[in-house]
Every structure is written in C-alpha cells, then in structure tokens.
C-alpha cells in the first residue's frame, strides 16, 4: 500500500537538490514501465538478483556453459496486476512529484524513444550541447546503437564481467555440445591462461573487441587484452578451439535470451488486463493523472506519442 511517510522523506531529499542546476528527466510510456515491474523473477530468495550474487564468473574451456541456466532460465510470466498502483508513486511514477519538489529553473524531458538504437547517438549529441558535457565520439557510434539491456542476459554481468580463461592444456577436454562426455576440469590456471571478458558492449582501452569474429548478439561485447590477442592468434590450435567454444557459448546465450524475452509480459497484455479489471484501471488512472500533470502541460507531444498510454486513456473513458 501507499506509504505517505516515504513520500515525505522523498520530497525532503529532492528539496535538497539545487533548483539552479539544469535538470534532465527521462520518461517513458507508463504502460511500458508496468510491464517491466510485474511478473518478473527479479527479487526473492530464488530471484535473478539473488542468483547473480553467487554466480560463478570465472571458467575455462572445459566448463559446461549450461550452468548459466540458473540466470537465463528464470521465468515467471504471471499476469496479476494489483488493484492499487499507489506504491508505484514512490518507485516508478514520480515525475510530477520530482518537478514540484525540485522546482528546477531549467528542465528538459527525454523520452525513452529518443534513446532507441536509431536515435540515442543524435540525442546524446544534442544533450551534450544543451548541458555542456562531452559529446559522444563518432568511432563509438555502434555502442550507442546497441541494445544494452537484454533482460535475463544482463544479469550475467551486472556485477562483473564473465571471465573465460583459455589455455592450450584444456583443449583435449574442451566442452562442446557435440561432446557430451567431456571431463570437466574445475581447476582454472589463471596465471598461465589468456583472459577473455564477456560483458555489455562498451569502450575498453587497450582491449580488442572480438565480436567481429563471431555471430554475436547485439549489445554483447567479447574483449581480450591487445597483447594477449596477438599471443592467442599465434597459437593456431588454441585460437581455433577458443573460437569454437565462444561461438557455441554465444549461440547458447542467444537462444536462451530469446526464450526468456518471449516469456515476458507485454504491454498489450497489461492493457488487456486493465480492460477487464475496472477497479485497477481507475486506480492507475488516478495515480497517472497526478504524476503526469507537469509533462502534459509542458511536453504534451511526448505524452501523445505514448501508444500504449493513449490506448489506456481510451479504456478509462469506457469504464
């Protein structure tokens, strides 16, 4: 339920912020937000966040990568929206509350659509000029066009990269989906192995991004130190074994990531629920009317562009 004391504490914190500092507020279609906060295995003792805390992140060529099922196969598609959405005022829908508490002299809204893979680079160029920070570099444009949050997959490296240590001594026992009888070698020789990182796509100085050598997922980076890459390529047997293992691993990540994505609740399913539950729809409407007041008055074009929210408005008119 809605906790009024939490709102007061939040308002006190916001009031400490300097209203003279230009403010950037990122917003999103509220129905799109709701689909991300329900029916997902984020919390609890067996949730993704808990599983990611104890995840084994160092492995070698003998490692059965299906171990990562503990993250990738966590799914919970249960569409059970609450009767009351007041709790989201303090967690997700705080737009008008934030504006009222800070009263910034300069406020710029950025909608989630402006941060899409096709628009993010241009948006950041514009924001850099407006706010006076360093503009993104042209050579890094691919990073801004990547899909950085990929559901379950992101929780594999949300705390630290995955680290594959490749060593010629492990080739004979290399794991492969085509060799189910491989013998797992739990001992990872860190000092004599070449380290390869799996993580979100980004700029890493003195590292080579290996994704051009693989059929890779959008937004996933595979990195090796520049000096180590030359050493790895010089050992043809190790390089071939490494490429085969990494491609199998990436194929597995791609498949399970898609399966998890397909199991997620959609905005259309949220709308269908609200059509059938009038009490939920009306409560959500009361929450959104309050929190969208400022943006409706100052950037009605953004609100009008929210396809699912506009459909929700139609639903409420029929209630």
HELIX and SHEET records of a PDB file:
HELIX    1   1 UNK A    4  UNK A   15  1                                  12    
HELIX    2   2 UNK A   30  UNK A   37  1                                   8    
HELIX    3   3 UNK A   48  UNK A   53  1                                   6    
HELIX    4   4 UNK A   65  UNK A   68  5                                   4    
HELIX    5   5 UNK A   69  UNK A   72  1                                   4    
HELIX    6   6 UNK A   86  UNK A   89  5                                   4    
HELIX    7   7 UNK A   95  UNK A  102  1                                   8    
HELIX    8   8 UNK A  112  UNK A  115  5                                   4    
HELIX    9   9 UNK A  120  UNK A  131  1                                  12    
HELIX   10  10 UNK A  138  UNK A  140  5                                   3    
HELIX   11  11 UNK A  141  UNK A  144  1                                   4    
HELIX   12  12 UNK A  151  UNK A  156  5                                   6    
HELIX   13  13 UNK A  168  UNK A  173  5                                   6    
HELIX   14  14 UNK A  210  UNK A  213  5                                   4    
HELIX   15  15 UNK A  226  UNK A  234  1                                   9    
HELIX   16  16 UNK A  236  UNK A  262  1                                  27    
HELIX   17  17 UNK A  267  UNK A  276  1                                  10    
HELIX   18  18 UNK A  278  UNK A  291  1                                  14    
HELIX   19  19 UNK A  293  UNK A  298  1                                   6    
HELIX   20  20 UNK A  300  UNK A  305  1                                   6    
HELIX   21  21 UNK A  307  UNK A  318  1                                  12    
SHEET    1   A 2 UNK A  23  UNK A  27  0                                        
SHEET    2   A 2 UNK A 107  UNK A 111  1                                        
SHEET    1   B 5 UNK A  58  UNK A  60  0                                        
SHEET    2   B 5 UNK A 162  UNK A 166  1                                        
SHEET    3   B 5 UNK A 194  UNK A 200 -1                                        
SHEET    4   B 5 UNK A 220  UNK A 225 -1                                        
SHEET    5   B 5 UNK A 207  UNK A 209 -1                                        
END                                                                             
